[in-house]
């Protein structure tokens, strides 16, 4: 008996050790399979976050409504797996999927006589009757998107002809409307990430978009070069949010549209990783054959509102077609090391994308005219998330390309437009670029921006009616370093309108900052300090004046008659330390260490100096530096608020 137990132990112990060693790996795969939006490690699944969001419990709660006589559900899902679950949990109520004929495989009967004879004879007549009745609900119209004087082009699709009648008589009909947790559509009205769907009476639904799988715009499961809408994935810029890869064309059905609608679209080219990030101008087609193009310029991300259109009525239902203007392209293949030996033609990501979409919604003209547009952008990375801001040509982390535009509210008492930002030092210390500022298609200022902080105030002459469209154009751009590669002209700090009082306050602040910087430089001259390599331009922020330093920043200390003295640094570690304490070393010109201090916060450190009759250079080296932050291309290892000799 003991020997048997011993064998069990000897056999089970290695398995237990192996399981423990692989526990973290298994947990990693489980986490990825959940596809939780807040997790950057999430991967593609058919239904994101289904377990944690209690999807099946939500569907089970529909049972009392589904069993009510006469109930009909209209689902806006484009997801075939999601649709089948909906169909199961909503029985015995009627279920309509305008997006596609998801259940065609269950009702498709064989066409040849031999296979028909193989069916159970007693059920054949019933099967034929069910199939025929079901087919009567469907039509196969097409959306004509032929360009003037161009070749004929038609986008064919399935349409359920029961929907128009239900819209006219919506009693006992409900829309199962996906929330932001499951769809990139209609987020203008519903940005809820805490549940999967809302059940709304059809009569209460307005301007609600449904993606229609069509010949030239299919859903992700088609695996076609015409795929236009892919699965949701975590948004790498906004934690807890999602986005979806998008292709070229979208055919959109609108439930209860306004007489005229505007399509709102928030999307980004930043993550295409092609080194260009160009925003191509999309267009839409409605009732007219005229293409209505969105006003888009620049690179990065955009939130655009297309010109108002009337939907096109086909088989009694309203549609618009959205075209991104260019075909999708695959991600660039970059293989290193052993990966270059095989599989060079096998893509890691087979999708052909135009961009990543964050929201596609339909709004009325009244909604557009009622936008609460901001008049001042104080923190662009945050301001870009404001759905009332219409813009294009800005990256999500605050950088802007050589062309960008913003539509802001114009306060009646404003007298000037203010632009403030940073032109970074990326290699060329002599880099500069000319720029132009255009307001409502009228040039109001121009200038030249060099390395460092840039600020311009441009007087406004003449009345401005309605929203103000501001466009910034730069003659040149740089590429962000260290594998980023994005073309950028400037990092935007602030943009907007100011009145006379605000301008006066700002001028006083600028004058104070100028005096502080002048005092700072005077103190350095008096101490005999000269700044050499490794330092960034002098800055004043929040009342403090300082210089950021890269690692191994050099200074020169002038000749002294005293036999001994001390160099006192007012210093603080920066984000280059990654939030960790850093050891700051003070080295002389021969590399000999004069002294070292551990710095954890802003503090005074003192290093001994010997008397010399000539200037001597020193190096400030900090251990563990070099970390980068997404919002700044500089390496900010530490900053110095002042240097003195005592």
N, C-alpha and C positions, 0 to 999 in steps of 0.2 A: 504493500500500500504506500509506504514511504517512498519507494523507488518510483512509483507511478506519479506521485505528487512532484517529486524532484524533476521527472521528465517534463511535466507540465510547466514547471517553473522555468526550466532551462529552455523550453521551447517558446514560452510566452514572453520571457524577459527581453530577448532581442526585438521581438515585435513591438513590445511596449516602448522600448527605447527609440526604435525607428519611428513610431507614431508620434512620440513627443518631439523628436527632432524636426518632424515635418508639419507640426501643428501650425506654425506661423505661415508656412506655404499654403496649407489648406485654407486657413482663414483668409489669406490674401485672395484666393480664387473665389471663395464664398462672397467676400465683400465686392469683388468685381462683378459677380453674377447678379448682385442686387441692383446694380446701376443706380445707386442713390445719387441724386443731383448734386448734393453737397460734397461728394467725394470725387477728387480729381482722378482717382484710379478707376472710376466706373467705366464699363465697357458697353458695347451695344447689346441690348436685349430686346425682345419683342415688346415687353411692357415694362417700362422703368419703375423701379421701386414698388412693385406690385404687392409684395408681402408686407413690408413695413407700413404701407399706406392702407392696408386692409381692403384691397380692391374687392375681393369676393364678398366681404361683409357689406360693402356699399351696394353691390348688386343684389344681394339677398334682401336688403331693405326695400327693394322695388316690388317684392312679391305682392303685397296688398293692392298696390296700384295696378300691377299687371293682371291681377285676377278680376279687376272690375270690368264688367261687360262693356264692350265698345272701345276699350283703351287701345290707342295706337301710339307707338314710339317712333320718332325719327332720330337716328343717330348721326352725329357729324364726324365719326371716326373714319380715318383712312387706313387704319391698322387691321389687317385681316384676322390676326389672332384675337385682338381685342373685340372685333366684331362677332366672332363666333361665341365668345364668352357672353357678350351682351345678348345674343340671340337665345342662348340657353337659359339665362336667368330671367328673361322677360316673357317667357311663355306663361299663359296662352295668348297674351296680347299680340297684336300685329306689330311687326318690326320692319322698318324701312331703312335701307342704307343708300343714300343718294351718291356716295363717293364711288361705289363700284358694285358690281354683282358678285358679292363675296361668296354667295352660296350656290353659284352656278354649277359647281361640280356635283352637288347633291341632287340636282334636278335635271342633269343632262342625260338624256336617254340615248342608247346606241342608235345609229342611223341605218345600219345594214340589217337586212332581214334575218340573217343567220343568228346574230347576237340578240335580236329582239325575241326570237323563238326560245332563247335560253332563259328568258325571264319567267317567273312563276305565273302561269296562265291566269290564275284567279286574281292576281294583283296587277296584271298588265293594263287592263282598262282603266283602273284607278290611277296608275302611274302616268298613263298618257293624258288623262284628264287633268291631273295636277300640273304636269309640265306645260300643257297648253294654256291653262288658266294663268300660270305664272308668267309665261312668255307674253301674255297680253298686257302685263304691267310694264313692259320694257319697250323702249324705242332706241334706235341707234342714230341720233342726229349727228351733225358735225358743226363745228365752229369755223366759219370762213375767216382766215387770217391772211388772205392774199394781199400783198402790198400793191399799191397802184403801179400799173405797168409791169408788175412782176409775175412770176409763174404762179399758177393756181396752187393753193395750199389749204388743206382742210384738216381740222383736228377732230377726229371721230371719238365718240364716247357713248356710254350707256346712260339712259335717263329713265327714272321710274315715273310713269305718268300719273301715279296716285298723288304725288306731292302737291300739284296745283290745286286739286280739289280739296285737299286737307287744309291748305293755306286759306282758301275761301271760306271753309267751314271748319274752324280749328277746334271745335268742341271735342273733349276727351282725347285730344292729341297733344303729346308732350315731346319736347326736344331733349335728348340726352346730350348735353353740351360738355365736351371735354374742357377741363381747366388747364391752366398753364403746366400742371404736372404731367399732362399727357399730350399736349399739342402746342405747336408754335403759332397756331392761328388764334385770332380773337383775343389776344392778350391785352389789347387796349381796354376791353371791358372786364376781363377776368384774369387777374394775375395771381390767383390762389394756388399755392403749392402745397396746401394742407389736405386736399381731397382730390379725387380723380375726376369727378364730373358733377354737374348740376342738372337737376330735372326741372325744366321750365315749361309752363304751358305755351303752346305754339303761338297763341295770340300775343304773348308778352315778349316774344323774341323779335329783334329788329337788327337789320344789317349784320346778320350772322353768316360768316363764310364757311363753306364746306369745300374741301379739296376734292376735285373730280379727276379720277384716273382717266386719262385720255391718250390718244395715240402718240402725241408728242410730249406728254407730261404724266409720267407714271409714278406710282408709289415705290418705296424702297424694295419691296419683295419681288418686283418685276425683274431685277438684275439686268436692266436694259440701259443702253446708252442714252435713252430718253427719260431716265429716272429723274424726277424733279424734287422729291421730298423724301429725305432720309430720316432715320431714327434720331431721337433726341440724344444729346450728349452733354456733359458738363460744360458750362461756359467758363473758359480759363481766365476770364477777366473779372467775372462777377460771381463770387462764391455763393453756392446755393441756387444759382440760376442755371437754365439750360438753353441750348441753341440747337439748330438742326442744319445739316448740310443741305443746300438747295442747288438744283440744276437750272435749266434755262426757262422752261415754260410752265405756267400754272393756269389751269382752267378752274375757275372758282364759281360755285353756285352761291347765291345770296338769298337767305330766308328773310322775307318781308323787308326788302330794301327801301330806302328813301327814294324820292323821285330822281335825285342825282346823288351819287356817292363819290367819296374820295377813298382811294386805297392808301392806307398808311403802312409803311414798311420800314422796319429797323433791321439793318443787316451790316455785316462787316466783311472786309477783304483782308483784315490784318492777319488772320490766321491761315491764309493760303500758303504762306511760307515760300513764295515765289520771288521774293526780293523786289517786287513791284507794288503789290497791294493796291492796284488801280481800281477805283470805283467806276464801273461802266454804267452808263445811263439806261435804266430800264424804261419800258413803256407799257401801256395797257390799251386794250381795245374794248369798247363797249358797244352800244347800239350803232354808232358810226364806224365806218371803216378807217377813220383817221386815227393814227397812232398818237396817243397823248403821252409825251415823254416827261419823266421826272427831272427836276433841276438838280443835277448832281455834278460836282466837281471834286477833284483831288483824289486822295488815297485814304485808306484806313476804314472808318466806319461812317454810317450815315443813318439819319432818320428822315425819310422823305414822305411827302404827301402829294400823290399824283393829282393832276388836274381833274376836276369833277367830270364824271361821265354818267350817262344813262346806261343801265345794264341792257344787254341784248336778250330778247325773249326768244327762247327755243323750246318747243314742245310745252309751252305754257310756263316755263321757269326762267328766271333771270340769271344771266351769266356775264362775267367779264374774264378776259384773258390777260394774264400778266406775263410779259416776256422780259428777261434780264438783258437782252441785247447781244449776248455772246454765248457760245457753247461752253459747257463745263470742261475743265482740264484736270488731269490727275495731279496728285502731289508730286513734287520733284523727288527722284530717287537719289539718295545719298548713302552709299555703302562704303564701309571702311574695313580694313583688316581682312580677315578670312571671309567676310561676307561678299567680297569682290570676286571670289573664286567660282561661285555657282549661283544660279537663280537670278541672274542680273535682269532678266526680262519679266520676272514675277513681281508685281507691285505689292508692297506691304499694305497699302490702302487702295482698293480698286475703284473707289468712287471718282466720278468726274464732276467736280463741283465748280459752280460759278462763285459762290459765297457761302457764308453761314448766316442763317436767318434767326432773328430774335423775336420778331413779331410781324405778322401780316394781318391787318384788320381793315374793316370797312367802316367809315364814319360818314355822317351826314355833313352837308354844307354848314348847317348851324353849329355842329360840334367843332368843325374846323374854325369857323369865325369866332367861336367862344374859347379858343385856346388861351390859357393863362400863361402867355409867353413871358419868360424872364427878360429883364432889361439889363442884367448884370451877371456875368459868369465869374464867380469868385474862386471856384475850385473845379476846373473843367472835367477832371476824371469823374467827379460826382455829378456835376451838372449834366453830363451826357446821358445819364440815366433818367433824367426828367422827360417824361413823354410829351411834355408841352414844348420841348426844344426841337425845332426843325434845323438840321445842320447836315453838312457833309464835309469830308476831307480831314477829319480829326481821328487820331488813334485813341484808344480807350484809356491809355495811361497819361494823356495830356500832351503828347507830341502832336504837331500838325505838319502836314505836307506842304509842298510849295504852292498849293491852291486849296483854300478852304472857305466855307461860307456858313453863316449863322443868321437865323431869322429871329430878331429880338423885338420886344416891345420898346416903343420910343416914348419915354416920359415927356410931357409937354414942356417942362421947364429945363430939360437937358440942353446943354450948350456945346458939348464936346463928346467925341468918341475916344475912349482910352483903350490902348492895347499895351499889354505888358507881358514879357516873357523872357526866355533865356536862349541864347544861341550857344550851343555847347562847343567846347574845345575837343575836336576829334582829329588829332594829328596836325592839322595846318593852323598855326597860331595866327596867321594873317588872313584867315578866312573871313569873308564878309559877303553880304548879298544885298542887292537893291530890293525894295519892296514897294507895293502900291496898296492903298486902302480904298475900296470902292463901296459906296453907300447907295443902294437902290440904283445901281448901274451908273452912278456918277462918281468920278474920281474926286476924293476929298483930301488926299495926301499921299506923299511918297517920301522915301528916304533910303538910308543905308544902315544895315544892321551888322555889327561885327561881333566878335566873341564877347560873351558876358551878358549881363542883364540888359534888356532892351525895353524902353518905354516910350510910347508916343501918344500925344494928345492932338486930336484933329478937330478943329472947329467945325460946327455944323452951320451951314448957311442956307437959309430958305426953309420953308415949312416941309414937314414930312407927314404924309397921310398914310394911315394904316401901319402894318408891321414894317420894320426896317431890315432889309437884307444886306448884311455886311459880308464883304468878300475881301480876303487877304491873299495877295499874290507875291511870291518871292521869285527872284531871278535864278537862284541856285538852291541846291539842297545837298546835304551830307547823308552818309549811310551810318546807322548806328553800329557800333563795333561789337566784337566778341560773338560772332555768329548770328546776331540779330538781323542786320542787313536792311532794316526798313529805311526808306528814304524819308528824311525829316528836314524841315527848315528851321523850326523853333519849338521850344516847349512853352505852351501857353500857360501863363499864370492868371491873368485876368483879362476880361474883355467886356465892354459895355459902355453905357452912357452915364455921364455925370453932369450935374448942374453946377452953377457958379459957386455955390457954397461948398459943394464937395470938392470941386477943383481947388478952391482956396485952401481947404483943409489938407488936401493932398500935397499942394505946393509947400505948405508949411512943414509937412512931414518930410518931403523930399529935401527941403532946405536943412532940416534938422539932421537928416541922414548924411547930407553932404558935409555939414559941419563936423559930424562925428567922424566921418572918414578922413577929413582933413586933419582933425586932431589926432587920429590914429596914425596917419602917415608922419605927422610932426613928431610924435612920440618915438616912432621907429627911427627917424633921422637923428633925433637927439641921442638915442641909444646906440647909434652907429650900426643898425641892423639893415642888411640888404638881403632881399629875397631872391633866391636863384631858382633852380629847377624844382619841379614837383609841386608847385603851388597853383591854386586856382584864383581867379580874380577876387578882389576884396568885395564883400557883400555886407549889406545892412538889412537885418530882418528882425521884426518885433523889438525894435529899439536896441539891438545888439549888433556890433560890427566885428567881423571875423574873416579869416581866410581858411578855406578847406585845403587839406593837403593830401596828396597821394603818398604812398610809402616812399621812404628815402628822400624826403623833401630836404633841400639844402638851403642853408642861410650863411651869410658872411657876417662876421663880427669885426668891427673896426678896431684899429690899434688903440691900446690903452697904456697909460703910464703907471697905473697902480700895479703892484706886484700880484695881487690876487683880487678876484671879484667873482660874482655869481650871476649866471644868466637865469632869469625867472620867466617861466612860461605859464600863461593862463590858458590851459588846454583842456579839451574834452574829447573823448573817443566818439567816433562816428559810426554810421551803419556799415562801414567796411569791416568792422570788427564782428559783425553778426550778433550784436548784443552781448558779447562776452567782454570781460576785462582784458585790457591789453597792456603789455609791458613796453614802455617807451624808452628806447635807448638813445643816448646822446653820444655821437661818435665824432672824433676829430678828423682832420684831413687825411691822416694815415690809416684810418679805420680802427684806431684804438678807442675803446669805450671809456668815456669820461664819467658816465653815470647812467643809472636806469631807475625808473619808477613804474609801478603798476597803477594805471589810471582806470577808474571805474565810473567816474562822473566828472563834471567840470571842477577842476582843482588847480592850485598853484604848485608847480614843481620847480626845484632849484638845482642847477648844475654848476659845478665849480669851473672857473676860467682862470688861466694864468696870464699875467701881464705880458703883452707883446708890443713891439714897436711897428707891427704891420698887421694888416687885415688877415684873418684866418677863417676858412670855411668849415662848417660843421654839417653833419647829417643827422636828421631825426628819423629813426627807424622804429616801427612798431611791430611787434610779433602778431602773427595771425591775421593780418589785414588782407585786403584784396576782395572781400565780398562785395557783390553788386546788388543794387535794388532795381526793380523794373522801371521805376519812374525817373531814373537819372543815369546817363551813360558814364558819369564820372565815378571814380573810386574815391569814396569819402572816408578815409581811414581815421582822420582826426581833424579838429579845427582849433585854430589858435586865436584867442581874443586879444592877446597882447603879449609883447616881449619887452622886458626891461633888464638893465644891468645894475646890480647893486653890490 
